[in-house]
Amino acid sequence: MTKTKAQLKLVAFDAARYLEDDEAIAEYMTAVLEANDPDLLLLALSDVARAKGMAQVARDAGLGRESLYKALAPGAKPRFETVMKVARALGVKFTAQPA
């Protein structure tokens, strides 16, 4: 006779749940930028936007909420201007350092 194992209930990881202050957001964005992956950058911007409230971020960026979702969707190719508007709305500033 075999016992059935209880099913584990795992919750999917959501970075937005942990982005509670500006310092955490800055550290997260810095780590993402170091990965040099444009899709990861869009995912991180989306995480931060969800943490701050998508509707408010969209308003602050001068975008419609649906446009913001589309711009930050996986595989999207938003214009640089859009990325910068979203970053400003999130209170994030990109900086350059010598490699």
C-alpha positions as a Markdown table, in Angstrom:
| # | Residue | x | y | z |
|---|---|---|---|---|
| 1 | Met | 0.0 | 0.0 | 0.0 |
| 2 | Thr | 1.4 | 3.4 | -1.0 |
| 3 | Lys | 0.6 | 6.7 | 0.6 |
| 4 | Thr | -0.2 | 9.6 | -1.6 |
| 5 | Lys | 2.0 | 12.5 | -1.1 |
| 6 | Ala | 0.3 | 15.8 | -0.2 |
| 7 | Gln | 0.6 | 18.2 | -3.1 |
| 8 | Leu | 2.8 | 21.1 | -2.4 |
| 9 | Lys | 1.2 | 24.5 | -3.1 |
| 10 | Leu | 3.9 | 26.8 | -4.4 |
| 11 | Val | 3.3 | 30.4 | -5.1 |
| 12 | Ala | 4.9 | 31.8 | -8.2 |
| 13 | Phe | 7.7 | 34.3 | -7.4 |
| 14 | Asp | 6.6 | 37.9 | -7.9 |
| 15 | Ala | 9.4 | 40.5 | -7.6 |
| 16 | Ala | 6.8 | 43.3 | -7.3 |
| 17 | Arg | 5.8 | 42.0 | -3.8 |
| 18 | Tyr | 9.3 | 42.8 | -2.5 |
| 19 | Leu | 9.9 | 46.2 | -4.1 |
| 20 | Glu | 8.6 | 48.2 | -1.2 |
| 21 | Asp | 11.0 | 51.2 | -1.2 |
| 22 | Asp | 13.2 | 53.2 | -3.5 |
| 23 | Glu | 16.4 | 51.5 | -2.3 |
| 24 | Ala | 15.1 | 48.0 | -3.1 |
| 25 | Ile | 13.9 | 49.2 | -6.5 |
| 26 | Ala | 17.3 | 50.8 | -7.2 |
| 27 | Glu | 19.2 | 47.6 | -6.3 |
| 28 | Tyr | 16.8 | 45.5 | -8.4 |
| 29 | Met | 17.1 | 47.8 | -11.4 |
| 30 | Thr | 20.9 | 48.0 | -11.1 |
| 31 | Ala | 21.2 | 44.2 | -11.0 |
| 32 | Val | 18.9 | 43.9 | -14.1 |
| 33 | Leu | 20.9 | 46.5 | -16.0 |
| 34 | Glu | 24.1 | 44.6 | -15.3 |
| 35 | Ala | 22.6 | 41.5 | -17.0 |
| 36 | Asn | 22.5 | 43.5 | -20.3 |
| 37 | Asp | 19.3 | 41.8 | -21.4 |
| 38 | Pro | 16.6 | 44.0 | -22.9 |
| 39 | Asp | 13.8 | 41.6 | -22.2 |
| 40 | Leu | 14.8 | 41.3 | -18.6 |
| 41 | Leu | 14.8 | 45.1 | -18.4 |
| 42 | Leu | 11.2 | 45.3 | -19.6 |
| 43 | Leu | 10.3 | 42.6 | -17.1 |
| 44 | Ala | 11.9 | 44.6 | -14.3 |
| 45 | Leu | 10.2 | 47.8 | -15.4 |
| 46 | Ser | 6.9 | 45.9 | -15.4 |
| 47 | Asp | 7.7 | 44.5 | -11.9 |
| 48 | Val | 8.4 | 48.0 | -10.5 |
| 49 | Ala | 5.3 | 49.5 | -12.3 |
| 50 | Arg | 3.1 | 46.8 | -10.7 |
| 51 | Ala | 4.7 | 47.5 | -7.3 |
| 52 | Lys | 3.9 | 51.2 | -7.7 |
| 53 | Gly | 0.5 | 50.7 | -9.4 |
| 54 | Met | 0.2 | 50.4 | -13.2 |
| 55 | Ala | -2.5 | 53.0 | -13.5 |
| 56 | Gln | -0.6 | 55.7 | -11.7 |
| 57 | Val | 2.6 | 54.9 | -13.5 |
| 58 | Ala | 0.8 | 55.1 | -16.8 |
| 59 | Arg | -0.6 | 58.5 | -15.9 |
| 60 | Asp | 2.8 | 59.8 | -14.7 |
| 61 | Ala | 4.4 | 58.5 | -18.0 |
| 62 | Gly | 1.7 | 60.1 | -20.1 |
| 63 | Leu | 0.6 | 56.7 | -21.5 |
| 64 | Gly | -2.6 | 54.8 | -21.4 |
| 65 | Arg | -2.7 | 51.8 | -19.0 |
| 66 | Glu | -3.1 | 49.4 | -21.9 |
| 67 | Ser | -0.2 | 51.0 | -23.8 |
| 68 | Leu | 2.0 | 50.6 | -20.7 |
| 69 | Tyr | 1.1 | 46.9 | -20.5 |
| 70 | Lys | 1.9 | 46.4 | -24.2 |
| 71 | Ala | 5.2 | 48.3 | -24.0 |
| 72 | Leu | 6.4 | 46.2 | -21.1 |
| 73 | Ala | 5.1 | 42.8 | -22.4 |
| 74 | Pro | 7.6 | 40.0 | -23.1 |
| 75 | Gly | 9.0 | 40.4 | -26.6 |
| 76 | Ala | 7.9 | 44.0 | -26.9 |
| 77 | Lys | 10.2 | 46.4 | -28.6 |
| 78 | Pro | 9.2 | 49.8 | -27.1 |
| 79 | Arg | 10.8 | 53.0 | -28.3 |
| 80 | Phe | 13.7 | 54.4 | -26.2 |
| 81 | Glu | 11.5 | 57.4 | -25.5 |
| 82 | Thr | 8.8 | 55.2 | -24.0 |
| 83 | Val | 11.3 | 53.4 | -21.8 |
| 84 | Met | 12.7 | 56.7 | -20.5 |
| 85 | Lys | 9.1 | 58.0 | -19.8 |
| 86 | Val | 8.3 | 54.9 | -17.8 |
| 87 | Ala | 11.7 | 55.1 | -15.9 |
| 88 | Arg | 11.0 | 58.7 | -15.0 |
| 89 | Ala | 7.5 | 57.8 | -13.9 |
| 90 | Leu | 8.9 | 55.1 | -11.7 |
| 91 | Gly | 11.5 | 57.5 | -10.2 |
| 92 | Val | 14.3 | 55.5 | -11.7 |
| 93 | Lys | 17.3 | 57.2 | -13.4 |
| 94 | Phe | 19.7 | 55.3 | -15.6 |
| 95 | Thr | 23.4 | 56.3 | -15.3 |
| 96 | Ala | 26.6 | 55.4 | -17.1 |
| 97 | Gln | 29.8 | 54.1 | -15.5 |
| 98 | Pro | 33.0 | 53.1 | -17.1 |
| 99 | Ala | 33.1 | 49.5 | -18.0 |
